[in-house]
Amino acid sequence: MRKVVIFAKKKSFWSVVPDLDLLNIQIQEMENDGWELVSASANTGLFGAIYSFTLVIELTEKQHITKT
């Protein structure tokens, strides 16, 4: 199963760029939960400033097996 996630959390109200430290922490947590990062791309505005990131994540096969 694949999911598309948009990450746009900022460090503060006045900040323009996304919080990359928090993004890295959340990617690490997703990988620990069995998700694999397939793709990450920056979403930019008209003048090239990065406003968010789009992540494509995929659940690994080990997590697809349900316990009976």
Secondary structure, DSSP 8 states (H G I E B T S, - for coil): -EEEEEE--BSSTT--SB-HHHHHHHHHHHHHTTEEEEEEEEEE-TTS-EEEEEEEEEE-HHHHS---
